[in-house]
Amino acid sequence: MTKGLQRLREGFVKPLASCQACPRFKAPLVPNEIIKNARMMVLGEAPGKEEAEVGRPFVGKSGQMLNLLLAKSGNNRQLVSVVNTVCCFVEGNPTPTVEEIMACAPVVEAAIEEANPKVILAMGEIAKTRMVGKRSLTAWRGSIIEADGKVALGEGVFFDESDPIKSGPNKGKPRKKKRELFIEQVPGRTVVITNHPAELLYGGFSKWPLVQADVQRATRIALGKPLVEVGGSIR
């Protein structure tokens, strides 16, 4: 890792209590790419190994697919902000948990506020959950949604400081419990839901026309162009 990348990572986010509690804390952090007042933001899931090595989101095969989708929609990677729902890479690239999504929520919220996009393209299950909660990606793909101010992520684990363990080797430590986890965000943001580019690479290339239509839809919203109906689909 270069010294420049190390400094970039260290200065990327102020120390947060949520980060300290996250299982990914101290893992390689990949800075988001924010273009202030960019009209469109792409929200992905979590950085992969290539992203961790380079220090940029969406630079691997999924990034190449994203660039192609944008180009075919009359858009450009240099004109959109690119953010991940979870900003740290873990070896093996496990699917982010609801606890990790919640821990990174303040970082994502700050990125959205800084970029101030007109539309957010949520790509993949994790990004969809972060912005609009527990909805079926298959059923809601292609939807244009105004995000709520409170989002239900699903059931997660937390440590109850008010209920310490009373005996045994863990005596005095907070008891682990489960509860529904929520995050708060600015309501009313326009979100377009679609599949993650990686799904097109691994056995899901038949979804290309659908995802391309979704990216086109988000691009038209970003540019203030009217949506049109093409073959029964709004684009």
N, C-alpha and C positions, 0 to 999 in steps of 0.2 A: 504493500500500500504506500502511495506517495505521501509526503508530508502535507502537501496541499489538500489531498483527499481527507487525511486524518483531521486537519484543522476544520475542514468543511463539515465533517461529521460531528466534531465536538461542538461546533457553534450552531448546528442545525436547529436544535431545540433546547430551550431552557430546561433545567432539571424539574421534572414533574413528579408529584407523589404517585400518579398513576403509572409512570414508567418504572418507578422503584418496585412496584408490586407486580409488574408484568413478567411472565416467564421468559420473555425474549430480552429482558433488560441486559445490557452490555453485549448483546449480539451485534454483528456488523450492521450498522444503520445506513440506509440508503436515502440520501436527501431527495425531497420532492423537487420537481421542476415547476416553479411558479412564475407565470407571466402576469404581472399586475394588470388588472382590467381585461385580461383575455376573455373573449366571449364564451369560450368553451373549456370545460375541464374534463379530462378523462380520469376516472377513478378505477384503479385496478385492485388487485387483491393483496399480494405480498411479493417482495423482491425475491428473485431467484439467485442462483450462484453467480451467473454472469453479471447481474445487476450489482451484487455485493462487491465483486471484483472491480468493476468499472466505476461504481459510485453514482449510477444513473438508473432511474426506473425504465422498464420496457426497452432494453437494449439487446435482448436475445432474440430468438426466433419469434416469440410473441410480439416483441417490439417491431420486428420487421413486418409482421402481419398487420399490426396496428397502423404503421406508416402507410402501408398499401391501402388499407381500408379508408384512411383519411384522404389520401391522394385521389382515390376513385370517387370520393364524395365532394371534391372541390375544396378540400381543406388541406392543412399543412401542419406537420408536427411542431414547427417553430411558432405556430399561432395558437397553440393550445397549452394549457397547464396540464401536467401529468403527475398524478398523486397516487400513492398506494394506501389502502385501508389500514394495513399494518406495515410499519416502516422498517422493520428489522428482519434480517435473513437468519434462518436457522438451518443448519445442515440437514439435508433430507427434504427441505422445503415442505414441512407439514402444513395441513390446512389450518389457518388461524382459528383459534377458539373464540367463543363469545367474550371470554375474559380479556383476551388480547385485543379484540376489536374495541372493547370498552376502554381499555387502558390507553389505546392510541387515539381515541376519539377526540381529545382536546387538540392533538397535533393536526389531525385532518380538518377539524373545525377552523383552526387558525389559518390553515392553508387556503380553505375555501374563502374565508373572510378577506385574506390578502389578495387572492386572485380575482374575487368578485365576478365569477362567471355568470353568463346569462343562462347557461344550461350545463348540467352535469351528466356525462355519459357514464353510467354505472355498469362496468363490464365484469360479469361473473357473479356467482352466488354470494361471495363475501361482500363485494361492493354493494350489491343490491340490498343485503341485510343491513349494512351500515347506514344506508340512506333512507330506506323505506320499511325495514323490519322483516318479519317472518312472512314472506309471501312466496308462492311458488315461482321460481325463475321461469319454468316452462310456460306457466299460465300468464305471467306478467311480462315476458319478453316482448319488447316493442312498445310497451306502454309509456305514456307521457304522464308523469305524476307530479303533483305538488307535494313536496315532502312535509310531513308533520313536524311539529316542534318537539315531540317526544317519540322516540323510536324504541320498540320492544325488540331486543336482540334474541331473546330466548333464555332458557334456564342456565344459570352459571353458578360457579362455586365462589363463595366469599368467606372471609374469616370474621366471626362475630366477636369483637373485642369485649362486648358486654356479657359474654357467656364463656368464661375460661374453663378449660379442662380441670376437673377437681382432683384427679389422682393419676398415678402412673408416670412414666418417663416424660410425658408432655404436659405435666401439671403446670397450670398457670398460663399456658398458651391458648390463644383464642380458638374456639371450636369451629371446625369447618362445616359450613352449611350450604344449602342450595336455595336460590331464589331467582325470580325473573329479573333480568338485568335490563336497564333502560339507559338511554343517553338522551341528552337534550341538545337541540340545535336550533338555528334560526329557521322558522317555518316558512313555507311558501316557495322554496327553491324548486326550480323545474328540473326534473330528473327523467332521463330516458334510460330504460333498462334493456340490457342486451347480454349476450354471452361473452365470455372472456375469449380473446383471440387464441389462446392455447387450445380451446375446444375445437377450433377449426383445423388445428395441426394434427390432433390425435384422434382420428376417426370421425370427426364431425364436420368434414369439409362440405357436406350437403347443406349445412346451415349457413354457408357463405352468403347466399342471396338474402337471407333473413337479417343477418348481422349487418351486411352492407346497407340494407334499407334502413336499419336502425341508426347507423352512423350518419347516413344521409339525412335522416330525420333530425338528429341532434344538430347537424351542421346548418340546416336550414333555419332552425330555431335560433341558433347562435348568430346567424347573419341577418335575422329579422325577415327572412323570406317566408311567404305563405306555404303551408303544407298542401300537397296535392295528392289526389287519389290516383294510384296507378295499379290496375289489376286488383282492385279491392283492398289495396294496402295504402295507408296514409303515409306519404313521404314528404 
